[in-house]
Amino acid sequence: MQTAFREVSDALVQYRKVKEIRTQQELLVTTLRDRARLAYLRYQGGVDTLLNALDADRDLFNAQLNLTLTKRNQLLSLVQLYRALGGGSQE
């Protein structure tokens, strides 16, 4: 019985943690999207180099990739929570 409660508790903690990370990742993607937009405006205006705009694109891409992985981890942690609550048992 204690093991079952611990598993549920651990799964809940993991889900909350991943959810917080996802929120932060979403904010980062939004910020980097603005950065990339501004970098291209600066480039088109002749104030900055194309290299800086491309760097902003690369950073945005990496953040989007990390967000996708975080979304996957959130879904996996939800599955673990479901299993800890007794769902999906084959017995």
Secondary structure, DSSP 8 states (H G I E B T S, - for coil): -HHHHHHHHHHHHHHHHHHHHHHHHHHHHHHHHHHHHHHHHHHHTTSS-HHHHHHHHHHHHHHHHHHHHHHHHHHHHHHHHHHHTTTT---
